[in-house]
Amino acid sequence: MGQVVDSLARKDIQDLQISIENSKNLSQIADLLISWTGIIFTIFAVILVIASIYTGIQINEIRKTKEEIKNTLSEAKIALKKQNQAIENLKIEFEKEKDLHLKLIFPLIEGEYSFQRGEYDKAFHHYNEAKEISPNHPWLKNFNWLLINTGRFEEAIQNIENLLKRTPDDKEAKYYLAHAYRRKNQLDIAEQIIKPVALELKYPRAIYEYASILLRKNDFENAQKMFIEANRSYVRHSDLFSYLNLSITQTILNKHEFAKDNAMKAQQLIEEELLKTPNNAHLILQLGVAKLIINEEDSLETVKLSIDKGLPIENAKSAIDKLEKIQKTRPTVQISETIEMLEKYYYMTKNSTNI
């Protein structure tokens, strides 16, 4: 009996210990849950703070973007208003200039047509009409060529300089300006104008003009290089007579075979042009010079024909200068007679026109 009671007592004690242990575990679990709940709450609180900050940034960005859009729209409206005003100004300007342009177009077209045909007296008349209407019109560049080649250098220079004030990067205008100074024999000024356009901008007409200045300065080797470069760069060689001037330079340098080949190329190109404009005195003169280098019998008659067609006197003077250089290295009776004929024409015409 005593043993049974003892056994029961032990069992109760064990159950009590298990109960106590379980109570401890439950207490730990409760503590753990409380602990995790605090952590979770803290994390949640941090997330809320971050979300609030991010939302605040987004709101600021939205406000900023909205302000930028507003400014852009405002600027666009101002720009559109200015553009509309500019269009209205152009309409007003066009209405003012409409009658002027209608009066201008016909003498300009007639002037260009006569110039291209070599009818220089007619071209001069029409260009003068156009100049009275619009003194600085870009199409008057060929009018300046006529002024230069009839010895009216100052008028041509003033016209071209006025044009360059409006369009300072006009390469063709700079070519004509250098051409005027070369014909006026102010070679350093001509070189200063055209050298950058030739060497830096590689404008073909400028390369040709720079070569012509070097030829005039008796720098024959460099002139030859520049004429060769002009031939490479320029498509319509007959416009510039670059083959002919290369031939002249090579004749002076005693490179007669090369000179003859290039003179024959020049002759072919000039004759093709003369099929279109048979009365062009300038072209006929260049043909005569090419024939002199090739040594054709009718060269003198060809030069005389250019005089009969009303050759501009500065073209005659330029030809005299080149032929005199050739005469020093390769004297011929034909060249001597041609120089004499051109000089007689030049001085007689100059004296009669008081240029």
PAVEX-512033 format. One record per residue (C-alpha): residue in one letter; z, x, y negated. Coordinates in steps of 0.1 Angstrom, whole numbers, padded with zeros to 4 digits, always signed. Each point is the difference from the previous one (the first is absolute). Last residue first. Layout:
N
AZXY
...
end
This chain:
355
I-1195+0395-1045
N-0024-0003-0029
T-0025-0021+0020
S-0031+0020-0010
N+0019+0033+0002
K+0014-0007+0035
T-0034-0011+0013
M-0018+0031-0013
Y+0028+0023+0012
Y+0001-0015+0035
Y-0038-0004+0005
K-0007+0037-0010
E+0029+0011+0022
L-0014-0020+0030
M-0035+0015-0003
E+0013+0036-0003
I+0023-0004+0029
T-0028-0014+0021
E-0023+0029-0010
S+0026+0026+0011
I+0006-0019+0033
Q-0037-0001+0008
V-0005+0037-0009
T+0027+0010+0025
P+0033+0019-0004
R+0024-0001+0030
T+0034+0013-0010
K+0000-0003-0038
Q-0025-0029+0001
I+0025-0020+0022
K+0026+0001-0028
E-0026-0010-0026
L-0010-0029+0023
K+0036-0013+0000
D+0005+0001-0038
I-0035-0015-0006
A+0008-0029+0024
S+0032-0008-0018
K-0019+0000-0033
A-0026-0024+0013
N+0026-0023+0013
E+0016+0002-0034
I-0032-0011-0015
P-0003-0033+0019
L-0035+0000+0016
G-0023-0025-0015
K-0026-0006+0027
D-0024+0026-0015
I+0028+0026+0004
S+0004-0009+0037
L-0038+0003+0004
K+0002+0036-0014
V+0025+0009+0027
T-0023-0013+0026
E-0030+0019-0015
L+0020+0032+0002
S+0009-0005+0036
D-0036-0007+0011
E-0005+0033+0018
E+0030-0002+0023
N+0024+0030-0001
I+0028-0015+0020
I+0023+0009-0029
L-0025-0014-0025
K-0005-0031+0021
A+0037-0007-0001
V-0001+0004-0038
G-0029-0025-0003
L+0019-0025+0022
Q+0030+0003-0023
L-0022-0008-0030
I-0015-0030+0018
L+0035-0014+0008
H+0011+0003-0037
A-0033-0016-0012
N+0005-0031+0022
N-0034-0017-0002
P-0006-0003+0037
T+0033-0019+0007
K+0000-0012+0036
L-0025+0025+0014
L+0016+0025-0023
E+0032-0002+0021
E-0019+0011+0032
E-0016+0028-0020
I+0034+0012-0011
L+0013+0001+0036
Q-0030+0019+0013
Q+0001+0025-0028
A+0037+0006+0003
K-0005+0008+0038
M-0028+0024-0009
A+0022+0017-0027
N+0027+0003+0027
D-0023+0018+0023
K-0014+0022-0028
A+0034+0011-0011
F+0011+0008+0035
E-0030+0022+0004
H+0004+0015-0035
K+0036+0011+0002
N-0005+0023-0031
L+0033-0013-0015
I-0020-0015-0029
T-0021-0018+0026
Q+0031-0012+0018
T+0013-0015-0033
I-0033-0018-0006
S-0001-0013+0036
L+0036-0013-0003
N-0011-0017-0032
L-0028-0017+0018
Y+0021-0010+0030
S+0026-0014-0023
F-0025-0022-0019
L+0028-0024-0007
D-0015-0033+0007
S-0024+0015+0025
H+0030+0010+0022
R+0008-0036+0008
V+0028+0006+0025
Y+0022+0025-0018
S+0027+0020+0017
R-0019+0026+0020
N-0026+0005-0028
A+0028+0003-0026
E+0016+0027+0022
I-0032+0020+0001
F-0002-0004-0038
M+0036+0013-0002
K-0006+0030+0021
Q-0032+0009-0019
A+0019-0003-0033
N+0027+0023+0014
E-0027+0027+0007
F-0018-0006-0033
D+0028+0004-0025
N-0026+0002-0028
K+0021-0023-0022
R-0028-0026+0000
L+0000+0002+0038
L+0038-0005+0000
I-0004-0030-0022
S-0027-0015+0023
A+0024+0006+0030
Y+0027-0019-0018
E-0025-0028-0007
Y-0010-0002+0037
I+0037-0001+0011
A+0007-0027-0026
R-0029-0020+0013
P+0014+0003+0036
Y+0037-0010-0009
K+0021+0024+0021
L+0032-0012-0017
E+0016+0035+0000
L-0029+0023-0005
A-0025-0021-0019
V+0023-0022-0020
P+0023+0029-0007
K-0031+0021-0012
I-0015-0027-0022
I+0019-0001-0032
Q+0010+0037-0002
E-0035+0010+0009
A-0016-0020-0028
I+0025+0014-0025
D-0008+0036+0012
L-0037-0007-0001
Q-0004-0012-0036
N-0038+0004+0001
K-0006-0035-0014
R-0018-0007+0032
R+0032+0010+0018
Y+0021-0021-0023
A-0020-0031+0007
H-0001+0006+0038
A+0038+0004-0001
L+0003-0034-0017
Y-0025-0015+0025
Y+0020+0012+0030
K+0032-0012-0016
A-0015-0034-0004
E-0010+0001+0037
K+0035+0009+0011
D+0016-0030-0019
D+0037+0008+0002
P+0007-0005-0037
T-0015-0035+0000
R+0007-0015-0035
K+0005+0033-0018
L-0028+0014+0022
L-0025-0025-0015
N+0009+0012-0035
E-0005+0036+0011
I-0034-0009+0014
N-0012-0016-0032
Q+0013+0029-0022
I-0017+0025+0023
A-0033-0019-0002
E+0001-0002-0038
E+0008+0037-0003
F-0027+0011+0024
R-0030-0017-0015
G-0024+0026+0014
T-0026-0023+0016
N+0014+0008+0034
I+0036-0008-0010
L-0009-0033-0017
L-0021-0011+0031
W+0029+0009+0023
N+0023-0020-0023
F-0023-0030+0005
N+0004+0006+0037
K+0037-0004-0004
L-0005-0033-0019
W+0007-0020+0031
P+0037+0006-0005
H+0000-0021-0033
N+0016+0020-0028
P-0021-0012-0030
S-0002-0037+0010
I-0024-0021-0021
E-0016+0028-0021
K+0000+0022+0030
A-0021-0025+0020
E-0027+0000-0027
N+0000+0038-0001
Y-0003+0000+0038
H-0031-0022-0003
H-0017+0023-0025
F+0009+0032+0019
A-0013-0014+0033
K-0033-0008-0017
D-0003+0035-0013
Y+0012+0015+0033
E-0026-0017+0023
G+0011+0022+0030
R-0002-0029+0024
Q+0038+0001+0005
F+0005+0000-0037
S-0022-0030-0006
Y+0018-0021+0027
E+0034+0011-0013
G-0009-0009-0036
E-0015-0034+0010
I+0032-0008+0020
L+0022+0011-0029
P-0021-0019-0026
F+0003-0032+0022
I+0037+0002+0008
L+0013+0004-0035
K-0008-0034-0015
L+0014-0019+0030
H+0030+0023-0002
L+0007-0008-0036
D-0004-0037+0005
K+0026+0001+0028
E+0024+0023-0018
K+0022-0027-0017
E-0002-0023+0030
F+0009+0029+0023
E+0030+0009-0022
I+0013-0035+0001
K-0004-0002+0038
L+0015+0034+0004
N+0030-0011-0021
E+0004-0031+0022
I-0001+0022+0031
A+0027+0023-0016
Q+0022-0030-0008
N-0003-0012+0036
Q+0010+0034+0012
K+0029+0001-0024
K+0012-0034+0013
L-0004+0011+0036
A+0020+0031-0007
I+0028-0020-0017
K+0000-0025+0029
A+0001+0029+0026
E+0029+0016-0019
S+0020-0033+0002
L-0009-0005+0036
T+0012+0036+0007
N+0032-0005-0019
K+0008-0033+0019
I-0008+0017+0033
E+0023+0029-0009
E+0028-0024-0010
K-0004-0019+0034
T+0000+0033+0018
K+0033+0010-0018
R+0016-0034+0007
I-0010+0002+0037
E+0013+0036+0001
N+0033-0011-0015
I+0002-0029+0025
Q-0007+0024+0028
I+0027+0024-0012
G+0025-0029-0002
T-0010-0012+0035
Y+0005+0035+0013
I+0035+0002-0016
S+0010-0034+0014
A-0013+0009+0034
I+0018+0033-0001
V+0033-0019-0009
L-0005-0026+0026
I-0007+0026+0026
V+0032+0018-0010
A+0020-0032+0003
F-0015-0006+0035
I+0009+0035+0010
T+0036-0006-0013
F+0002-0033+0018
I-0012+0016+0032
I+0025+0028-0004
G+0028-0025-0007
T-0009-0022+0030
W-0002+0031+0021
S+0037+0008-0008
I+0011-0036+0005
L-0018+0000+0033
L+0016+0033+0010
D+0035-0012-0010
A-0006-0032+0021
I-0012+0021+0029
Q+0030+0023-0004
S+0023-0031+0000
L-0017-0014+0030
N+0004+0033+0018
K+0037+0001-0009
S+0005-0036+0012
N-0018+0008+0032
E+0024+0029+0005
I+0030-0022-0006
S-0014-0026+0024
I-0006+0027+0025
Q+0036+0012-0005
L+0014-0035+0004
D-0020-0005+0031
Q+0014+0032+0013
I+0036-0011-0009
D-0005-0034+0017
K-0013+0017+0031
R+0031+0023+0001
A+0023-0030-0003
L-0017-0018+0028
S+0004+0030+0023
D+0037+0003-0009
V+0006-0036+0008
V-0018+0003+0033
Q+0021+0031+0009
G+0033-0017-0008
M-0009-0028+0024
end
